[in-house]
Amino acid sequence: MWCSGTKKTNEGDVIREHIQHVFKLNTIKPRINTNPPKSMMHLKNKLKAETLKFETNFLIQTENQKLLQKMYEIDSRPQTSKKLLRSSSYKSLNRGSRIQSLEKITEENQGLLSRLQKTKSSYSIKKWIKQHEFSQYISSKLSENSRRVPRMAGASLNYTMNVTGTSNSRPGTSSEKNLRPSTAGKRFYHPGLL
């Protein structure tokens, strides 16, 4: 029992010392002067910036006065010259011929549009499909032929040849057998390669 009481007093002493330490840290006076520096009048007033601003405002005001004077002079000119310019621009000597040429151009454009809409396509989709089927057939036959001959990789490798062919047949034939077309005297040309 006596030991537990001493433990409580030791904990209280530690807490008390910590509180005193924090209080001393808060009330300590620094050895160095940490006050902000004195404010200088020339930094507060900024006289140079104010003079530059005044000069730019003065230049803007003088330019505005000049522009206002010019606008007043233009506005005070006699109005007869403006009326003459307006009346001459409305009456054109070749207005009729310009209207006729515009009408002719629109008629030609309408005729061209109607001809374009009536023309039929010169490309045959059926022909494109046949060419695509033929190129697919040729590529399948080339891939079959490339599998027949083994590549020379090394003497120690054993090669097995695939005897079963693919079920691709020549386009346009209905037979299920994989027959090779006879090429005696015939050559297959791809239409795009001519």
C-alpha positions as a Python dict, from the first residue, in 0.01 Angstrom:
ca = {
    (1, 'M'): (0, 0, 0),
    (2, 'W'): (281, 235, 82),
    (3, 'C'): (432, 172, -267),
    (4, 'S'): (116, 269, -450),
    (5, 'G'): (100, 602, -268),
    (6, 'T'): (456, 693, -365),
    (7, 'K'): (375, 610, -725),
    (8, 'K'): (86, 855, -721),
    (9, 'T'): (300, 1131, -574),
    (10, 'N'): (574, 1072, -833),
    (11, 'E'): (320, 1106, -1115),
    (12, 'G'): (186, 1426, -961),
    (13, 'D'): (539, 1568, -934),
    (14, 'V'): (604, 1493, -1301),
    (15, 'I'): (280, 1662, -1408),
    (16, 'R'): (355, 1966, -1190),
    (17, 'E'): (705, 2000, -1334),
    (18, 'H'): (570, 1978, -1689),
    (19, 'I'): (314, 2254, -1622),
    (20, 'Q'): (586, 2478, -1473),
    (21, 'H'): (809, 2411, -1776),
    (22, 'V'): (534, 2509, -2022),
    (23, 'F'): (463, 2827, -1819),
    (24, 'K'): (832, 2925, -1825),
    (25, 'L'): (850, 2866, -2201),
    (26, 'N'): (551, 3092, -2257),
    (27, 'T'): (686, 3375, -2037),
    (28, 'I'): (1052, 3363, -2139),
    (29, 'K'): (1204, 3683, -2283),
    (30, 'P'): (1417, 3646, -2598),
    (31, 'R'): (1778, 3761, -2599),
    (32, 'I'): (1745, 3890, -2958),
    (33, 'N'): (1512, 4173, -3060),
    (34, 'T'): (1230, 4007, -3258),
    (35, 'N'): (1015, 4318, -3307),
    (36, 'P'): (926, 4412, -3667),
    (37, 'P'): (1149, 4680, -3821),
    (38, 'K'): (1046, 5044, -3825),
    (39, 'S'): (828, 5139, -4120),
    (40, 'M'): (996, 5381, -4359),
    (41, 'M'): (796, 5669, -4502),
    (42, 'H'): (931, 5631, -4858),
    (43, 'L'): (813, 5268, -4864),
    (44, 'K'): (465, 5362, -4744),
    (45, 'N'): (409, 5653, -4982),
    (46, 'K'): (569, 5513, -5304),
    (47, 'L'): (605, 5856, -5462),
    (48, 'K'): (770, 5726, -5781),
    (49, 'A'): (479, 5493, -5861),
    (50, 'E'): (233, 5777, -5799),
    (51, 'T'): (420, 6013, -6032),
    (52, 'L'): (429, 5748, -6307),
    (53, 'K'): (58, 5690, -6265),
    (54, 'F'): (-9, 6064, -6282),
    (55, 'E'): (199, 6098, -6601),
    (56, 'T'): (18, 5811, -6775),
    (57, 'N'): (-321, 5953, -6677),
    (58, 'F'): (-214, 6293, -6809),
    (59, 'L'): (-106, 6141, -7144),
    (60, 'I'): (-436, 5953, -7175),
    (61, 'Q'): (-633, 6270, -7105),
    (62, 'T'): (-442, 6470, -7369),
    (63, 'E'): (-494, 6196, -7630),
    (64, 'N'): (-865, 6187, -7548),
    (65, 'Q'): (-885, 6564, -7590),
    (66, 'K'): (-719, 6542, -7933),
    (67, 'L'): (-958, 6267, -8045),
    (68, 'L'): (-1256, 6464, -7921),
    (69, 'Q'): (-1139, 6770, -8114),
    (70, 'K'): (-1099, 6567, -8435),
    (71, 'M'): (-1444, 6411, -8395),
    (72, 'Y'): (-1593, 6756, -8343),
    (73, 'E'): (-1424, 6885, -8661),
    (74, 'I'): (-1553, 6588, -8863),
    (75, 'D'): (-1903, 6635, -8728),
    (76, 'S'): (-1902, 7009, -8801),
    (77, 'R'): (-1820, 6964, -9173),
    (78, 'P'): (-2095, 7049, -9421),
    (79, 'Q'): (-2346, 6768, -9479),
    (80, 'T'): (-2375, 6806, -9859),
    (81, 'S'): (-2074, 6589, -9938),
    (82, 'K'): (-2223, 6295, -9742),
    (83, 'K'): (-2551, 6322, -9933),
    (84, 'L'): (-2371, 6321, -10267),
    (85, 'L'): (-2174, 6011, -10174),
    (86, 'R'): (-2487, 5827, -10062),
    (87, 'S'): (-2690, 5914, -10371),
    (88, 'S'): (-2414, 5808, -10611),
    (89, 'S'): (-2370, 5466, -10446),
    (90, 'Y'): (-2739, 5377, -10483),
    (91, 'K'): (-2758, 5439, -10856),
    (92, 'S'): (-2531, 5199, -11043),
    (93, 'L'): (-2512, 5191, -11422),
    (94, 'N'): (-2450, 4815, -11457),
    (95, 'R'): (-2696, 4692, -11195),
    (96, 'G'): (-2920, 4521, -11452),
    (97, 'S'): (-2632, 4334, -11613),
    (98, 'R'): (-2510, 4216, -11271),
    (99, 'I'): (-2856, 4086, -11184),
    (100, 'Q'): (-2877, 3903, -11518),
    (101, 'S'): (-2533, 3743, -11467),
    (102, 'L'): (-2633, 3629, -11116),
    (103, 'E'): (-2954, 3473, -11252),
    (104, 'K'): (-2757, 3293, -11523),
    (105, 'I'): (-2510, 3157, -11267),
    (106, 'T'): (-2789, 3029, -11040),
    (107, 'E'): (-2960, 2856, -11337),
    (108, 'E'): (-2633, 2685, -11434),
    (109, 'N'): (-2578, 2575, -11075),
    (110, 'Q'): (-2930, 2427, -11058),
    (111, 'G'): (-2871, 2236, -11384),
    (112, 'L'): (-2539, 2102, -11256),
    (113, 'L'): (-2704, 1992, -10932),
    (114, 'S'): (-2982, 1808, -11114),
    (115, 'R'): (-2727, 1631, -11341),
    (116, 'L'): (-2522, 1525, -11038),
    (117, 'Q'): (-2830, 1387, -10865),
    (118, 'K'): (-2944, 1188, -11171),
    (119, 'T'): (-2612, 1018, -11249),
    (120, 'K'): (-2561, 657, -11142),
    (121, 'S'): (-2250, 511, -10982),
    (122, 'S'): (-1986, 369, -11217),
    (123, 'Y'): (-1856, 129, -10950),
    (124, 'S'): (-1995, -223, -10925),
    (125, 'I'): (-2033, -363, -10574),
    (126, 'K'): (-2070, -719, -10711),
    (127, 'K'): (-1735, -683, -10886),
    (128, 'W'): (-1571, -565, -10561),
    (129, 'I'): (-1715, -865, -10373),
    (130, 'K'): (-1586, -1109, -10639),
    (131, 'Q'): (-1240, -950, -10629),
    (132, 'H'): (-1235, -977, -10249),
    (133, 'E'): (-1339, -1346, -10258),
    (134, 'F'): (-1071, -1419, -10519),
    (135, 'S'): (-800, -1248, -10312),
    (136, 'Q'): (-912, -1445, -10003),
    (137, 'Y'): (-890, -1768, -10206),
    (138, 'I'): (-541, -1686, -10332),
    (139, 'S'): (-418, -1597, -9981),
    (140, 'S'): (-557, -1922, -9837),
    (141, 'K'): (-384, -2125, -10111),
    (142, 'L'): (-57, -1944, -10051),
    (143, 'S'): (-77, -2015, -9679),
    (144, 'E'): (-147, -2385, -9752),
    (145, 'N'): (156, -2407, -9980),
    (146, 'S'): (377, -2240, -9722),
    (147, 'R'): (285, -2510, -9466),
    (148, 'R'): (381, -2801, -9699),
    (149, 'V'): (754, -2723, -9718),
    (150, 'P'): (928, -2731, -9377),
    (151, 'R'): (1172, -2458, -9290),
    (152, 'M'): (1537, -2546, -9242),
    (153, 'A'): (1599, -2466, -8876),
    (154, 'G'): (1842, -2738, -8773),
    (155, 'A'): (1928, -3103, -8823),
    (156, 'S'): (1817, -3215, -8476),
    (157, 'L'): (1451, -3108, -8516),
    (158, 'N'): (1194, -3357, -8648),
    (159, 'Y'): (928, -3215, -8875),
    (160, 'T'): (577, -3348, -8912),
    (161, 'M'): (379, -3240, -9212),
    (162, 'N'): (13, -3155, -9184),
    (163, 'V'): (-167, -3351, -9454),
    (164, 'T'): (-518, -3232, -9368),
    (165, 'G'): (-608, -2932, -9577),
    (166, 'T'): (-837, -2645, -9497),
    (167, 'S'): (-1195, -2641, -9616),
    (168, 'N'): (-1143, -2333, -9835),
    (169, 'S'): (-1263, -2381, -10188),
    (170, 'R'): (-1248, -2159, -10488),
    (171, 'P'): (-1515, -1887, -10478),
    (172, 'G'): (-1815, -1951, -10692),
    (173, 'T'): (-1802, -2333, -10668),
    (174, 'S'): (-2058, -2529, -10469),
    (175, 'S'): (-1859, -2852, -10421),
    (176, 'E'): (-1752, -2946, -10069),
    (177, 'K'): (-1423, -3108, -10178),
    (178, 'N'): (-1096, -2921, -10154),
    (179, 'L'): (-989, -2939, -10516),
    (180, 'R'): (-700, -2746, -10653),
    (181, 'P'): (-790, -2570, -10979),
    (182, 'S'): (-596, -2675, -11285),
    (183, 'T'): (-339, -2417, -11377),
    (184, 'A'): (-223, -2571, -11705),
    (185, 'G'): (-195, -2284, -11949),
    (186, 'K'): (-383, -2049, -11715),
    (187, 'R'): (-244, -1774, -11502),
    (188, 'F'): (-430, -1597, -11228),
    (189, 'Y'): (-394, -1225, -11232),
    (190, 'H'): (-528, -1008, -10957),
    (191, 'P'): (-717, -712, -11110),
    (192, 'G'): (-541, -467, -10880),
    (193, 'L'): (-193, -588, -10982),
    (194, 'L'): (-232, -534, -11360),
}
